[in-house]
Amino acid sequence: MTNRKMSLWRLAPIALILASFAGGLYARNHFGPSKPLTGNAAADRRYASLDVTPSVSPLDLFYEVFRHVRTHYVDRIEDQTPLSHGVLRGMAAYFPDPLTRFVTPEEAERMDREASGQFEGIGAVIEVRRIQEPVTDPAQRAELAKLVKEVRDQGETSSNIGFTEDTITKTNVTIVAPIPGGPADRAGLLAGDRVDYINDQWVISYMATLDLLQKRTALRNQRIPRKEYDAAAEALEAKLKAALTTEKAIGLLATSKEPLRLKVQRPGSADPITVTVTPGSVTTTPVTWEDLGSGAGYVRISAFSAEAPAQFRSALNALKSKRGTRIVLDLRNCALGSRAEMLQMTGMLLGGATVARLQNKQGSEERTPVRTPSGEALWTGAIAVVTNRGTAGLAEVMAAALREKNKAPLVGSRTAGDTMARERISLEDGASLVIPTGKYFTAGGLDFSEVGLQPDAEVREAAKIGPPATDPAVRKAIDLLRKGNA
């Protein structure tokens, strides 16, 4: 076996990954002042409105590549849609944050169903989440330092391609919120679980060639024979050939009708956990409630969907009619919905108020107040909020607002730390572009990005949701409310 074949950066699957990085870096470094564009006046006006001036128009480059493929590619291209979708998916993947993504029409339809509470596959809200994993091995750190220098010598920063001298960035397919009673919930999956393998296929989460750094150092220092290094490189090549991209993994988890064997990494657990999930259909009701007696009520919000405000209003009115004075608001595994519905529901508890501040551009000092509709609060009694790692995004905004404005204690475990405001832009063929458009801070200015909201009273069992009458986190919340009113 030749040295060329076994070189760290020349493994066939890895070359494809690096080529995509290189293409992104070339585009970033070489787009700059411009020539006339397409010759089509309408197209030129639309492009000019973007206020960019590349030396070579991206539209011209796309057209040129497309023309060459159509003219010279050996097979006839009958359907051009996958080609254009592939280009758009690659464009979205260029951005370093995992929230920017292109969504096909089929994926967009699935997102619409999930937003209305209808789930297939494993029955969970699933997203790609990024973590920074520290590198502790001295040999690996030394090799990373060399790579960082190479990247910086080319005018780039290593963080753009997923590593620094002492950390590796991993983008994991993550279970954000299992749907209560659904397949994932029944199998024991929890919010925050990171899916590493599906049916023994690795879910690509970082530049896998970094796994060979230690052996490359050992080979250079003659601590291992060439045969051992070659075997490791071949094993990595086989692993990558069978691997799943994050898009394919999410699609499989959301649509499979066959049992899936998942190997997941659970935060706080040293060893991976293997579970088998039998997919099925599950529908979640956005708001449920229960009278717990002695003036206490329980309201659970699982999504800020179109039906949620009316159901929430009905629950609050019902508890008021029973002379309730205390509510436990359960926001565990609440990770879906729209801002308008969240603000409407928060307004029922706070009246007209500023509940968050939105920073639209990174580095900007300007933060726009995010307010509930004006009016009187429907509920004026005491509130405690139950949270866990599945309390994400808009649910975190609501929880933070209730703590800051109403002095409502947070009970359970820390939230997801998902502060990004997202916008889903519909495209002409039914596809969509999902992009982050801003970052939420609490009304008081707290940045809870990634770290989440820390509970005032921690309950370790809060990850799992049980019946309200016996759930440890709910019981703790009731105790706090009772003491607060004593």
FIGUTI-76321 format. One record per atom (N, C-alpha, C): residue in three letters; x, y, z. Coordinates in steps of 0.001 Angstrom, whole numbers, plus 500000, padded with zeros to 6 digits. Example, Ala and Ser with C-alpha at 12.3 -4.5 7.8 and 13.67 -1.06 7.14 Angstrom:
ala513190494310507800;ala512300495500507800;ala513200496700507800;ser512850497750507080;ser513670498940507140;ser512900500030507870;
This chain:
met500857498810500000;met500000500000500000;met500890501236500000;thr500634502188499136;thr501531503321498961;thr501326504374500022;asn502375505199500218;asn502253506314501158;asn501181507281500703;arg501043507437499374;arg500046508371498854;arg498643507958499299;lys498372506666499207;lys497037506216499581;lys496781506405501062;met497801506192501872;met497577506229503298;met497845507587503916;ser498173508608503127;ser498370509949503672;ser497112510397504385;leu497275511093505490;leu496148511468506342;leu495062512195505582;trp495436513070504670;trp494438513924504036;trp494017513402502671;arg494398512155502297;arg494080511686500956;arg493169510470500955;leu492627510147502068;leu491623509093502066;leu490446509561501219;ala489929508672500387;ala488943509095499390;ala487733509806499971;pro487036509268500981;pro485862509977501501;pro486240511303502126;ile487407511345502770;ile487839512548503454;ile488154513646502448;ala488684513248501314;ala488986514242500283;ala487732514985499873;leu486616514277499827;leu485360514949499473;leu484975515977500520;ile485152515614501794;ile484827516554502874;ile485717517780502785;leu487022517552502624;leu487945518681502565;leu487702519530501334;ala487302518891500232;ala487005519664499026;ala485865520631499265;ser484878520188500041;ser483766521101500331;ser484230522261501182;phe485132521992502162;phe485695523082502953;phe486480524034502057;ala487318523446501179;ala488156524275500315;ala487314525139499393;gly486213524567498876;gly485345525357498014;gly484752526541498744;gly484355526288500007;gly483811527389500797;gly484846528452501063;leu486084528032501395;leu487133529000501664;leu487480529793500406;tyr487508529113499248;tyr487804529823497999;tyr486731530880497732;ala485472530468497918;ala484384531414497671;ala484494532609498597;arg484814532331499861;arg484897533427500825;arg486042534388500474;asn487163533833500020;asn488339534666499776;asn488327535371498424;his487549534860497444;his487670535367496082;his486446536122495582;phe485390536196496396;phe484266537018495951;phe484491538448496401;gly484615539304495475;gly484849540666495827;gly484469541691494776;pro484883542987494037;pro484265543934493102;pro483825543368491775;ser482978543931491060;ser482196543141490118;ser482267543587488668;lys481912542676487782;lys481695542993486374;lys480194542929486122;pro479710543341484925;pro478289543180484650;pro477879541721484806;leu476637541506485196;leu476247540167485593;leu475717539344484429;thr474425539110484392;thr473891538110483479;thr473550538671482109;gly473455539982481991;gly472973540555480743;gly471468540679480728;asn470809540044481681;asn469363540152481825;asn469076541284482807;ala468399542332482296;ala468237543546483105;ala467506543262484412;ala466436542443484346;ala465673542150485556;ala466522541381486564;ala467272540390486049;ala468130539612486943;ala469218540489487537;asp469782541391486721;asp470836542272487220;asp470308543186488318;arg469066543679488155;arg468504544561489173;arg468296543788490484;arg467821542550490369;arg467610541758491568;arg468933541485492279;tyr469970541183491503;tyr471264540906492111;tyr471849542171492733;ala471686543318492019;ala472214544576492538;ala471588544939493875;ser470343544513494077;ser469662544845495333;ser470302544149496527;leu471139543127496260;leu471811542430497362;leu472967543226497925;asp473393544290497195;asp474459545176497681;asp475765544417497908;val476138543580496938;val477435542904496965;val478112543133495627;thr479432543116495618;thr480162543430494382;thr481278542421494153;pro480954541185493744;pro481996540199493516;pro482773540462492230;ser484061540111492223;ser484875540277491021;ser484393539351489921;val483926538165490290;val483278537250489352;val481912536949489941;ser480874537254489179;ser479530537090489703;ser479255535641490080;pro478762535372491297;pro478353534006491638;pro477306533471490677;leu476405534356490194;leu475400533903489242;leu476054533425487956;asp477081534151487503;asp477802533727486305;asp478493532388486522;leu479104532219487713;leu479794530962488000;leu478816529799488043;phe477683530000488714;phe476683528939488769;phe476214528574487360;tyr475934529604486554;tyr475463529356485199;tyr476512528608484388;glu477791529014484534;glu478860528380483769;glu479010526913484138;val478999526611485441;val479107525224485870;val477907524426485387;phe476724524978485533;phe475511524286485114;phe475552523992483613;arg476010524952482820;arg476089524762481357;arg477068523644481015;his478223523633481690;his479205522594481404;his478677521212481791;val477990521132482931;val477435519849483348;val476398519367482346;arg475500520276481936;arg474467519903480972;arg475070519469479645;thr476163520120479241;thr476743519860477927;thr477644518637477915;his478437518450478974;his479514517471478910;his479334516250479805;tyr478438516313480791;tyr478323515170481692;tyr477885513941480909;val478466512780481246;val478310511589480420;val476868511088480377;asp476122511223481447;asp474734510766481466;asp473789511937481259;arg472628511636480709;arg471617512670480523;arg470986513016481871;ile470851514304482144;ile470235514767483391;ile468757515043483127;glu467916514089483505;glu466486514224483231;glu465819515200484193;asp466144515081485475;asp465522515917486499;asp466579516851487073;gln466411518137486853;gln467399519111487324;gln467155519563488763;thr466013519192489338;thr465687519650490686;thr466685519184491735;pro467062517878491745;pro468065517473492748;pro469377518232492605;leu469725518591491361;leu470961519341491141;leu470878520715491790;ser469783521423491547;ser469638522765492118;ser469492522696493635;his468763521685494133;his468618521542495576;his469953521226496235;gly470774520420495559;gly472089520115496098;gly472961521350496212;val472897522233495190;val473660523478495237;val473191524342496405;leu471880524445496573;leu471339525279497639;leu471644524700499020;arg471596523380499135;arg471946522756500412;arg473410523018500750;gly474274522945499718;gly475684523236499937;gly475916524685500319;met475158525601499720;met475280527020500058;met474913527248501525;ala473828526629501965;ala473420526788503360;ala474435526151504307;ala475007525019503884;ala475973524321504740;ala477281525079504869;tyr477541526035503958;tyr478777526814504022;tyr478874527616505312;phe477721528088505822;phe477737528927507010;phe478091528083508228;pro478886528636509146;pro479394527813510238;pro478357527410511269;asp477190528067511312;asp476222527683512330;asp475305526587511781;pro474930525611512612;pro474115524497512135;pro472645524842511930;leu472228526053512315;leu470822526419512185;leu470455526849510770;thr471450527267509975;thr471174527669508601;thr471099526418507737;arg469953526177507124;arg469835524984506299;arg468776525157505226;phe468999524441504130;phe468031524386503043;phe467127523193503273;val465827523378503062;val464832522347503335;val464079522040502055;thr464077520787501633;thr463366520393500419;thr461854520505500646;pro461067520484499569;pro459606520547499749;pro459074519431500644;glu459630518222500519;glu459176517115501363;glu459514517372502829;glu460695517884503077;glu461090518203504447;glu460254519349505004;ala459918520315504144;ala459092521442504583;ala457690520973504989;glu457140520033504226;glu455826519487504577;glu455889518772505927;arg456979518052506161;arg457127517359507439;arg457224518369508580;met457947519461508365;met458061520490509393;met456701521100509706;asp455872521291508685;asp454523521837508896;asp453680520885509747;arg453789519586509445;arg453030518608510235;arg453489518600511686;glu454796518663511883;glu455325518648513248;glu454933519909514004;ala454894521047513299;ala454484522291513956;ala453034522223514431;ser452225521396513753;ser450831521233514174;ser450667520076515155;gly451788519444515561;gly451739518415516586;gly451673516994516081;gln451871516772514763;gln451795515423514197;gln453197514932513855;phe453628513868514527;phe454981513359514368;phe454964511922513867;glu455944511612513009;glu456185510243512562;glu457581509836513047;gly458050508687512584;gly459386508241512945;gly459495507981514433;ile460557508499515050;ile460765508222516478;ile459922509136517367;gly459275510170516778;gly458409511038517570;gly459166511955518504;ala459932512873517920;ala460724513802518735;ala461060515035517913;val461243516147518600;val461811517335517975;val463313517111517885;ile463868517226516678;ile465275516898516436;ile465950518085515772;glu467137518428516223;glu467902519515515609;glu469381519158515619;val470147519932514854;val471597519826514905;val472093520878515886;arg472814520441516909;arg473343521342517923;arg474864521263517929;arg475500522378518214;arg476952522442518207;arg477499522436519633;ile478584521684519840;ile479278521703521117;ile480778521855520867;gln481467522439521824;gln482918522542521770;gln483494521484522710;glu484217520532522130;glu484775519448522934;glu486258519696523171;pro486700519787524419;pro488119520057524685;pro489003518879524301;val490215519181523848;val491205518158523518;val492199518083524673;thr492319516927525285;thr493178516783526460;thr494483516051526152;asp494518515277525068;asp495734514523524757;asp496818515455524216;pro498014515476524827;pro499072516395524386;pro499492516187522937;ala499572514926522476;ala499983514661521093;ala498967515213520100;gln497672515031520414;gln496637515545519521;gln496638517066519507;arg496868517670520665;arg496936519135520730;arg498102519658519897;ala499233518948519947;ala500398519384519166;ala500110519319517671;glu499433518251517221;glu499091518139515799;glu498071519200515395;leu497117519469516279;leu496133520514515983;leu496817521871515839;ala497797522128516679;ala498518523404516594;ala499187523560515229;lys499740522466514692;lys500355522525513361;lys499315522826512286;leu498168522177512398;leu497109522412511414;leu496573523838511508;val496434524342512715;val495966525716512896;val496920526688512227;lys498221526453512364;lys499206527324511725;lys499069527280510208;glu498875526078509642;glu498711525954508200;glu497503526754507715;val496400526641508461;val495178527343508072;val495363528850508176;arg495996529300509255;arg496213530741509433;arg497158531297508379;asp498134530501507958;asp499046530949506900;asp498314531180505589;gln497157530529505437;gln496331530718504240;gln495309531842504419;gly495389532552505540;gly494512533698505759;gly493168533359506341;glu493005532156506872;glu491725531751507439;glu491872531480508931;thr490744531276509586;thr490750530876510985;thr490309529428511075;ser490966528652511925;ser490677527229512007;ser489268526960512510;ser488685527898513279;ser487336527676513798;ser486320527537512681;asn486631528110511495;asn485714527989510368;asn485602526557509859;ile486598525724510107;ile486525524351509637;ile486487523362510790;gly486201523836511985;gly485813522936513039;gly486821522605514110;phe487914523365514260;phe488825523073515357;phe489676524288515681;thr490210524290516887;thr491223525254517299;thr492374524442517879;glu493331525134518529;glu494454524405519118;glu494023523440520208;asp492926523727520893;asp492573522897522039;asp491108522456522073;thr490353522698520999;thr488961522235520958;thr488609521727519566;ile487670520804519527;ile487093520331518276;ile485598520631518319;thr485089521295517289;thr483664521610517216;thr482912520415516650;lys481884519982517365;lys481061518879516882;lys479624519365516696;thr479043519009515563;thr477644519343515281;thr476852518051515352;asn476157517873516457;asn475488516602516744;asn474004516653516429;val473491515572515849;val472043515389515752;val471541515132517170;thr470667516009517641;thr470301516028519060;thr468795515871519245;ile468409515058520205;ile467007514943520602;ile466688516165521458;val465964517118520892;val465629518330521631;val464482518056522595;ala463459517363522113;ala462294517106522968;ala461558515861522484;pro461595514761523247;pro460749513611522913;pro459282513969523126;ile458433513538522214;ile457003513820522354;ile456418512866523397;pro455706513387524398;pro455162512524525462;pro454326511386524889;gly454639510175525323;gly453900509003524877;gly454323508471523525;gly455275509146522853;gly455728508717521539;gly456810507664521623;pro457249507147520464;pro458259506073520459;pro459551506432521186;ala460084507640520963;ala461328508037521625;ala461145508086523134;asp460018508622523563;asp459725508723524992;asp459614507334525606;arg458907506433524927;arg458734505073525453;arg460060504312525503;ala460971504623524563;ala462263503937524523;ala463239504482525559;gly462877505594526217;gly463733506145527263;gly464680507223526804;leu464529507717525576;leu465361508826525128;leu464970510097525871;leu465978510947526144;leu465748512174526901;leu466195513389526102;ala465646514535526454;ala466083515789525842;ala467580515968526079;gly468303516320525027;gly469742516511525134;gly470561515328524657;asp469935514168524462;asp470669513005523956;asp471212513289522557;arg472498512991522337;arg473141513209521040;arg473268511866520322;val472753511802519109;val472741510546518356;val474061510387517609;asp474856509404518012;asp476154509157517383;asp476079508115516275;tyr475246507089516473;tyr475136506010515485;tyr473663505638515296;ile473299505323514051;ile471980504781513729;ile472210503478512987;asn471762502377513567;asn471988501049512966;asn473455500848512602;asp474336501206513527;asp475792501041513393;asp476422501952512351;gln475671502894511784;gln476236503880510864;gln476536505163511634;trp477771505617511529;trp478175506832512228;trp477473508039511637;val476977508930512484;val476397510195512050;val477515511239512084;ile477914511733510918;ile479075512616510818;ile478850513871511657;ser479755514116512592;ser479594515264513478;ser480823516161513526;tyr481930515749512900;tyr483143516558512884;tyr484061516018511798;met485167516717511543;met486112516274510535;met486822515023511049;ala486403513873510547;ala486826512602511128;ala488315512345510983;thr488971512992510049;thr490410512788509894;thr491178513190511144;leu490575514009511980;leu491247514400513216;leu491482513190514126;asp490708512105513909;asp490914510903514715;asp492275510252514458;leu492890510571513320;leu494177509961512990;leu495373510777513464;leu495115511925514072;leu496233512794514444;leu497198512113515408;gln496640511446516425;gln497514510813517410;gln498360509708516785;lys497743508908515915;lys498504507840515283;lys499523508393514289;arg499190509526513669;arg500172510119512767;arg501406510572513556;thr501177511173514724;thr502298511572515577;thr503108510359516012;ala502403509292516416;ala503092508076516843;ala503907507476515709;leu503353507533514482;leu504089507007513328;leu505344507830513072;arg505206509148513125;arg506363510016512895;arg507472509755513921;asn507054509498515162;asn508028509284516239;asn508437507818516371;gln507968507005515386;gln508328505593515325;gln507878504822516570;arg506743505254517149;arg506197504530518293;arg505256503416517853;ile504751503493516611;ile503915502424516068;ile504419502086514671;pro504207500850514215;pro504630500484512865;pro503670501045511815;arg504153501135510585;arg503319501627509479;arg502050500783509335;lys502159499467509597;lys500993498597509444;lys499848499039510353;glu500154499439511569;glu499106499862512502;glu498440501150512030;tyr499256502067511522;tyr498684503312511006;tyr497796503030509795;asp498280502177508888;asp497498501850507693;asp496163501212508066;ala496185500343509063;ala494944499698509489;ala493957500719510048;ala494467501674510827;ala493589502716511371;ala493002503577510260;ala493823503898509250;ala493337504710508139;ala492281503971507329;glu492488502671507120;glu491501501878506384;glu490192501768507165;ala490296501615508485;ala489091501547509315;ala488315502850509256;leu489045503970509253;leu488381505266509171;leu487717505446507812;glu488383504989506761;glu487798505087505431;glu486500504291505346;ala486495503079505898;ala485287502256505891;ala484175502907506706;lys484541503503507836;lys483560504181508695;lys482896505325507946;leu483694506097507199;leu483151507243506478;leu482313506830505279;lys482697505745504616;lys481914505293503468;lys480503504903503871;ala480357504373505086;ala479038503950505569;ala478324505028506367;ala478963506191506556;ala478433507202507470;ala477212507911506902;leu476453508531507811;leu475269509314507458;leu475557510794507667;thr475158511615506701;thr475199513055506936;thr474126513413507949;thr474227514604508519;thr473214515017509500;thr471830515090508857;glu471764515549507576;glu470472515640506903;glu469838514255506748;lys470654513274506319;lys470112511927506153;lys469714511324507491;ala470496511602508520;ala470180511057509835;ala468858511610510356;ile468663512921510234;ile467412513530510697;ile466232512982509903;gly466411512854508581;gly465349512295507758;gly464993510874508167;leu465997510067508477;leu465758508691508892;leu465021508639510225;leu465446509462511169;leu464797509484512477;leu463352509963512379;ala463093510854511437;ala461760511465511348;ala460791510681510467;thr461286509756509646;thr460393509102508686;thr460430507584508716;ser461425506989509348;ser461571505538509288;ser460353504832509864;lys459997503716509234;lys458929502871509752;lys459483501564510316;glu460803501381510199;glu461459500191510718;glu462173500527512033;pro462335499533512923;pro463044499781514188;pro464451500317513947;leu464857501254514782;leu466171501880514668;leu466951501639515956;arg468181501180515803;arg469068501003516952;arg469969502221517040;leu469812502975518107;leu470533504227518269;leu471574504103519366;lys472745504635519093;lys473749504792520133;lys473841506278520420;val473517506674521650;val473448508091521993;val474406508403523123;gln474855509645523125;gln475675510147524228;gln474798511081525062;arg474622510739526322;arg473768511536527202;arg474640512447528051;pro474355513756528062;pro475132514661528910;pro475174514177530354;gly476377514144530900;gly476540513688532267;gly476822512208532391;ser476684511462531282;ser476957510028531299;ser478277509759530592;ala479155509006531214;ala480473508754530634;ala480402507809529452;asp479520506829529512;asp479447505807528467;asp478237506032527573;pro478361505671526280;pro477207505790525385;pro476098504826525790;ile474884505168525403;ile473696504368525723;ile473105503868524417;thr472775502587524354;thr472168502009523151;thr470696501724523422;val469832502242522542;val468391502006522664;val467836501627521296;thr466799500829521295;thr466093500492520054;thr464729501163520097;val464424501921519042;val463166502660518965;val462322502076517850;thr461094501759518152;thr460147501287517139;thr459299502468516695;pro459518502973515464;pro458831504198515020;pro457313504037514963;gly456638505151514979;gly455185505165514875;gly454684506591514782;ser453390506762514796;ser452769508084514723;ser452360508528516122;val452506509817516373;val452079510371517659;val451639511809517434;thr450543512176518076;thr450024513547517997;thr450029514148519390;thr450587515347519490;thr450647516001520798;thr449623517120520879;thr448996517247522035;thr448079518355522291;thr448882519497522890;pro448818520710522308;pro449719521776522759;pro449547522192524211;val448321522129524747;val448089522542526136;val447197521515526831;thr447660521039527974;thr446836520182528831;thr446851520760530238;trp445840520438531029;trp445781520996532372;trp445101520019533327;glu445295520285534624;glu444715519425535651;glu444568520226536939;asp443441520020537616;asp443225520625538933;asp443851519707539981;leu444845520224540701;leu445546519412541694;leu444947519548543090;gly443920520373543225;gly443276520544544519;gly444012521533545408;ser443335521956546476;ser443897522897547466;ser444370524194546806;gly443677524614545751;gly443982525881545092;gly445122525817544092;ala445654524618543836;ala446783524472542907;ala446318523862541592;gly446873524376540511;gly446574523844539189;gly447853523543538425;tyr447727522687537449;tyr448861522285536623;tyr448508522539535159;val449389523235534443;val449196523488533009;val450486523136532296;arg450371522276531308;arg451549521899530522;arg451425522442529107;ile452474523129528643;ile452545523624527269;ile453621522826526544;ser453253522134525476;ser454224521361524711;ser454598522036523401;ala453809523041522963;ala454134523754521723;ala453323525040521661;phe453908526069521042;phe453201527331520816;phe452621527300519399;ser451672526402519212;ser451056526227517897;ser449825527116517769;ala449173527058516620;ala448031527942516350;ala446895527719517337;glu446714526459517781;glu445605526160518692;glu445946526464520145;ala447216526669520450;ala447659526762521837;ala447055527935522619;pro447002529171522071;pro446458530277522878;pro445034530037523351;ala444161529527522472;ala442777529281522875;ala442717528208523954;gln443517527156523820;gln443527526097524823;gln444094526605526151;phe445098527464526084;phe445701528024527293;phe444701528920528022;arg443995529754527270;arg442971530622527862;arg441889529791528540;ser441483528721527871;ser440454527852528443;ser440933527203529735;ala442213526780529768;ala442762526155530970;ala442812527148532126;leu443263528368531864;leu443348529379532919;leu441964529731533458;asn441001529878532568;asn439636530199533014;asn439053529065533854;ala439344527827533444;ala438818526686534199;ala439417526649535608;leu440705526904535717;leu441342526890537037;leu440872528063537887;lys440618529214537266;lys440068530358538017;lys438677530026538553;ser437888529323537746;ser436527528979538177;ser436541528025539364;lys437665527290539524;lys437807526379540659;lys438515527056541838;arg438614528403541740;arg439222529223542785;arg440696528884543013;gly441356528582541928;gly442781528319542006;gly443559529597542254;thr444609529485543031;thr445464530643543324;thr446919530407542939;arg447250529158542597;arg448638528821542270;arg448649527924541031;ile449589528200540129;ile449724527376538928;ile451160526893538794;val451290525617538512;val452570525063538068;val452518525001536546;leu453372525789535895;leu453422525835534438;leu454574524945533975;asp454251523862533313;asp455253522883532894;asp455674523165531449;leu456920523612531267;leu457461523897529934;leu458520522874529525;arg458535521723530180;arg459505520706529802;arg459219520164528404;asn460282519958527655;asn460202519434526281;asn459320520288525381;cys459268521580525660;cys458543522529524805;cys459571523211523905;ala459550522873522615;ala460588523366521714;ala460062523741520340;leu458741523873520204;leu458153524184518906;leu457212525375519019;gly456962526022517885;gly455932527043517826;gly456410528367517300;ser455499529327517284;ser455795530644516728;ser455815531700517824;arg456536532787517542;arg456681533850518538;arg455350534523518832;ala454513534704517831;ala453233535392518048;ala452389534659519083;glu452320533325518972;glu451531532553519928;glu452168532590521317;met453498532501521375;met454161532568522684;met453877533899523371;leu453946535003522624;leu453703536317523223;leu452258536463523677;gln451347535928522886;gln449935536000523261;gln449692535250524575;met450302534079524705;met450107533268525911;met450829533868527122;thr452019534399526910;thr452734535049528010;thr451966536275528488;gly451339536987527556;gly450527538144527920;gly449357537790528816;met448840536572528707;met447748536148529578;met448206536046531033;leu449538535924531243;leu450086535808532590;leu450692537105533098;leu451155537962532149;leu451860539184532549;leu451161540466532122;gly450176540355531249;gly449635541576530656;gly450630542141529657;gly450465543415529293;gly451408544031528358;gly452758544248529019;ala453817543677528438;ala455136543782529060;ala456219543476528036;thr457417544006528281;thr458590543616527509;thr459124542316528105;val459144541258527314;val459516539937527840;val460900539493527368;ala461473540184526383;ala462806539823525886;ala463347540989525078;arg464604540872524707;arg465215541831523795;arg465909541048522692;leu465756541544521460;leu466247540824520289;leu467359541603519626;gln468520540974519541;gln469664541562518855;gln469708540968517454;asn469504541820516427;asn469395541313515062;asn470733541040514395;lys471757541807514714;lys473061541613514090;lys474111541361515167;gln474939540338514950;gln475972540028515913;gln476930541213516052;gly477223541583517294;gly478105542714517548;gly477368544025517700;ser476097544069517284;ser475317545298517417;ser474909545498518872;glu474938546750519316;glu474514547057520679;glu473007547252520765;glu472363547403519610;glu470929547673519590;glu470148546388519829;arg469255546416520794;arg468421545267521105;arg466967545726521144;thr466180545200520236;thr464792545613520086;thr463919544957521151;pro463095545732521872;pro462199545123522867;pro461186544195522197;val460956543053522797;val459939542100522338;val458824542130523372;arg457625542552522940;arg456541542816523880;arg455356541900523651;thr454641541634524733;thr453359540948524630;thr452299541950524198;pro451138541477523698;pro450051542410523377;pro449624543176524617;ser449214544414524428;ser448771545228525567;ser447462544676526123;gly447238544885527392;gly446008544408528019;gly446287543874529402;glu445218543518530101;glu445331543010531454;glu445660541521531452;ala446371541086532472;ala446675539667532617;ala445403538899532965;leu445252537721532381;leu444097536866532685;leu444288536164534025;trp445533535805534332;trp445839535117535585;trp446688536022536466;thr446286536194537713;thr447027537067538631;thr447560536318539843;gly447378534977539866;gly447861534198540990;gly449346533887540863;ala449858533124541819;ala451275532757541847;ala451576531712540768;ile452817531735540281;ile453231530831539212;ile454607530257539544;ala454796528976539290;ala456115528337539285;ala456265527633537944;val457475527626537407;val457713527081536073;val458656525886536177;val458266524764535558;val459097523563535548;val459827523481534205;thr461144523258534244;thr461962523245533029;thr462877522025533010;asn463372521714531810;asn464436520724531650;asn465226521065530385;arg466104520178529947;arg466932520447528769;arg466100520552527497;gly464868520052527533;gly463993520166526374;gly463230521473526331;thr463378522320527345;thr462787523660527333;thr463699524525526467;ala463252524818525246;ala464173525409524266;ala463531526576523531;gly464373527556523199;gly463946528646522324;gly462893529536522960;leu461731529605522331;leu460654530485522787;leu460172530110524181;ala460220528824524521;ala459831528410525878;ala460792528986526912;glu462064529105526556;glu463028529724527462;glu462741531211527625;val462355531867526534;val461997533287526612;val460828533471527577;met459825532611527463;met458663532702528349;met459074532453529803;ala459871531413530034;ala460286531090531396;ala461084532232532017;ala461998532810531253;ala462815533912531762;ala461957535126532082;ala460979535408531231;ala460105536560531457;ala459281536383532725;leu458768535177532956;leu457970534933534152;leu458836535048535410;arg460089534629535317;arg460966534761536484;arg461298536234536751;glu461601536990535682;glu461993538385535875;glu460817539289536225;lys459674539058535608;lys458529539966535773;lys457576539546536890;asn457479538222537103;asn456492537713538047;asn457140537085539280;lys458489537041539275;lys459240536370540337;lys458877534894540441;ala458490534299539314;ala458154532879539290;ala459435532050539395;pro459523531144540366;pro460719530305540466;pro460761529276539340;leu461965528972538869;leu462165527891537909;leu462577526649538684;val461913525541538380;val462124524289539113;val462471523194538112;gly463450522362538441;gly463782521237537569;gly465247521230537211;ser465545521252535906;ser466935521278535443;ser467097522392534430;arg468349522708534111;arg468611523867533261;arg468068523663531862;thr467784524762531201;thr467166524731529880;thr468229524575528786;ala467776524563527531;ala468655524215526410;ala469679525296526075;gly469383526560526373;gly470299527635525985;gly470201527983524514;asp469022527813523950;asp468790528095522529;asp468216529506522408;thr469064530484522098;thr468640531884522090;thr468399532427520684;met468498531589519660;met468409532087518290;met466960532256517825;ala466677533426517252;ala465411533636516561;ala465590533110515140;arg464672532277514690;arg464777531674513371;arg463673532168512454;glu463990532226511178;glu462970532544510178;glu463013531483509102;arg461850530997508740;arg461749530023507654;arg461155530720506436;ile461952530802505376;ile461558531530504170;ile461126530529503109;ser459880530625502653;ser459369529711501635;ser459880530107500257;leu460276529115499470;leu460784529329498125;leu459736528885497096;glu459993529201495829;glu458961529052494795;glu458505527621494588;asp459398526640494752;asp459018525254494452;asp458541524488495686;gly458292525203496783;gly457846524543497998;gly458962524263498988;ala460192524458498571;ala461321524315499488;ala461381525529500414;ser462279525470501389;ser462410526573502342;ser463872526781502703;leu464159527984503158;leu465458528305503725;leu465238528689505175;val465905527989506077;val465814528293507504;val467089529008507912;ile466948530215508443;ile468122530983508837;ile467887531641510201;pro468952531760511014;pro468833532539512253;pro468887534027511927;thr467954534785512480;thr467869536213512168;thr468172537099513368;gly468396536516514514;gly468685537327515690;gly468928536456516900;lys469220537117518010;lys469516536415519250;lys468722537054520388;tyr468054536196521168;tyr467263536674522288;tyr468118536854523545;phe467851537957524240;phe468315538170525608;phe467076538310526469;thr467191538073527763;thr466041538319528617;thr465770539823528661;ala464590540192529157;ala464247541615529249;ala465270542369530091;gly465838541684531079;gly466847542303531936;gly468247542277531362;gly468414541719530165;gly469714541731529500;gly470552540484529685;leu470016539442530299;leu470791538220530530;leu471005537470529226;asp472252537078528966;asp472590536234527828;asp472660534789528323;phe471688533953527922;phe471661532565528375;phe472010531603527238;ser472666532114526218;ser473060531298525080;ser473933530132525518;glu473557528924525094;glu474274527668525339;glu474237527225526795;val474386528152527757;val474383527735529167;val472975527456529668;gly471965528065529042;gly470591527865529475;gly470241528673530712;leu469010528532531148;leu468527529167532378;leu468697528180533523;gln469394528598534555;gln469612527727535711;gln468379527760536614;pro467905526613537073;pro466712526603537931;pro467003527194539303;asp465972527733539922;asp466099528209541304;asp466082527035542276;ala465388525979541887;ala465352524759542693;ala465589523578541759;glu466720522916541906;glu467065521825540997;glu466435520518541459;val465857519798540490;val465281518475540739;val465868517546539691;arg466679516599540120;arg467406515753539176;arg466469514904538325;glu465315514540538875;glu464377513690538146;glu463557514462537114;ala463843515757536929;ala463012516592536063;ala463125516228534593;ala464162515476534204;ala464324515124532793;ala463141514308532292;lys462612513452533119;lys461490512594532740;lys460196513180533270;ile459167513213532425;ile457882513815532800;ile456926512721533240;gly456418512840534469;gly455479511856534994;gly454115512474535244;pro453167511718535771;pro451853512268536129;pro452023513408537124;pro451296514518536964;pro451495515694537826;pro451395515394539321;ala450512514508539688;ala450300514253541121;ala451516513612541775;thr452346512909541003;thr453493512208541586;thr454828512680541024;asp454830513564540044;asp456071514022539422;asp456892514823540437;pro458163514440540681;pro458964515123541716;pro459132516619541467;ala459311517025540204;ala459514518445539917;ala458233519234540158;val457107518672539784;val455824519347540012;val455555519460541505;arg455828518383542265;arg455609518431543711;arg456497519488544365;lys457749519604543891;lys458641520620544437;lys458122522013544131;ala457611522208542922;ala457065523514542551;ala455872523886543414;ile455005522912543708;ile453844523171544564;ile454293523552545971;asp455304522869546475;asp455825523187547817;asp456348524616547864;leu457092525038546813;leu457614526404546779;leu456489527416546752;leu455450527152545959;leu454329528080545878;leu453588528156547207;arg453428527007547858;arg452724526989549141;arg453502527795550194;lys454822527623550220;lys455645528377551180;lys455645529865550852;gly455617530171549566;gly455612531584549167;gly454329532279549546;asn453232531543549619;asn451952532140549956;asn451633532058551445;ala452520531360552201;ala452232531156553639;ala452370532453554406;
